[in-house]
Amino acid sequence: MSHHSRLAGFMIDCREGALADAAAFWSRALGLPVADPDEGGQGRYAVLGAGPGGLHIEVQKVDHPPRVHLDIETDDVEAEASRLEALGARRIESVRGRWWVMEAPTGHRFCVVPMRAPEQRASPTSWD
């Protein structure tokens, strides 16, 4: 059975300081409004307004060194994670049973997440 995936956007990880301060900095730096200063109400995610091409951009609090990582969104998280494993990626952690943190053969971390707003952004690629 085929599934679909595409680049969803970027997550800006931050460890130091308050989420609101980090979101305010990146909002001003990127020229994007803070659309939701506390998505989920746990003080972990701040959503910025749509980036170029409708890309989803968030600032998130993390316990590891700060970095920027990309999210790949899909209509079938398990199939997409398996497809990426076949390309050489490895699964690092399942987050709340909803998405996978993965690592590319180059050492870069990224996430495979459920597709949001399928009608927005570029058309996803269909994989068999």
C-alpha positions in Angstrom: 0.0 0.0 0.0 1.3 3.4 -0.9 1.8 6.3 1.5 2.6 10.0 1.1 5.2 12.3 2.7 6.7 15.8 2.4 8.9 18.3 4.2 6.7 19.8 7.0 9.0 22.4 8.3 11.7 23.1 10.9 11.9 22.8 14.6 14.2 25.3 16.4 15.4 23.5 19.6 16.4 25.5 22.6 17.6 24.4 26.0 18.4 27.7 27.8 16.0 30.5 28.8 12.2 30.8 28.7 10.2 29.4 25.7 8.5 32.8 25.3 11.9 34.6 25.0 13.2 32.1 22.5 9.9 32.3 20.4 10.1 36.2 20.5 13.7 36.1 19.3 13.0 33.7 16.4 9.8 35.5 15.5 11.6 38.8 15.1 14.6 37.1 13.4 12.5 35.4 10.8 9.8 38.1 10.5 7.1 35.6 11.5 4.4 36.2 14.1 4.1 33.9 17.2 0.9 32.1 16.2 0.6 30.0 19.4 3.0 30.8 22.3 2.3 27.5 24.1 0.9 24.8 21.9 -0.4 22.0 24.0 -0.2 24.0 27.2 3.0 22.4 28.6 5.5 25.1 27.9 7.4 23.0 25.4 6.2 24.3 21.9 5.7 27.7 20.5 4.3 27.8 16.9 5.4 30.6 14.6 3.2 31.8 11.7 3.6 30.0 8.4 7.0 30.2 6.9 7.9 30.5 3.2 5.8 28.1 1.1 3.6 27.4 4.1 6.4 25.6 6.1 5.6 24.9 9.7 8.1 26.4 12.1 8.2 25.9 15.9 10.5 26.7 18.7 10.7 23.8 21.3 12.2 23.4 24.7 14.6 20.4 24.8 16.9 18.6 27.2 19.7 18.1 24.7 22.1 20.6 23.0 20.1 23.1 20.9 19.9 22.5 17.1 17.6 23.0 14.2 16.0 19.9 12.8 13.5 19.2 10.1 10.2 17.3 10.3 9.0 15.0 7.5 5.2 14.6 7.7 3.3 11.6 6.4 -0.1 10.0 6.3 1.6 6.7 7.5 4.3 7.3 10.1 5.3 3.6 10.3 5.6 3.2 6.6 7.6 6.4 6.2 10.0 5.4 9.1 10.5 2.0 7.4 11.2 3.6 4.1 13.8 5.9 5.6 15.4 3.0 7.5 15.8 1.3 4.1 17.7 4.4 3.0 20.1 4.1 6.0 18.4 6.1 8.7 17.8 4.7 12.2 15.0 5.1 14.7 16.1 6.8 17.9 12.9 7.2 19.9 9.2 6.9 19.6 7.5 10.0 21.0 4.2 9.4 22.7 3.6 6.6 20.2 2.7 9.3 17.6 6.0 10.1 15.8 9.6 9.0 15.5 12.9 10.8 16.1 15.3 9.4 13.6 18.9 9.9 12.6 20.2 10.1 9.1 23.4 8.3 8.1 25.0 11.7 8.2 24.2 12.0 12.0 21.5 14.6 11.6 18.4 14.1 13.7 14.9 14.6 12.2 11.3 13.6 13.0 8.7 11.7 11.1 5.4 13.1 12.2 1.7 12.7 11.3 0.6 14.9 8.4 -1.1 18.2 9.4 -3.3 20.3 7.1 -2.9 18.1 4.0 -4.4 20.8 1.8 -1.6 23.2 2.7 2.0 23.3 1.5 3.4 21.4 -1.5 1.8 18.2 -2.7 3.3 15.2 -0.9 5.3 12.6 -2.7 3.6 9.2 -3.1 5.7 6.2 -2.2 4.9 2.5 -3.1 
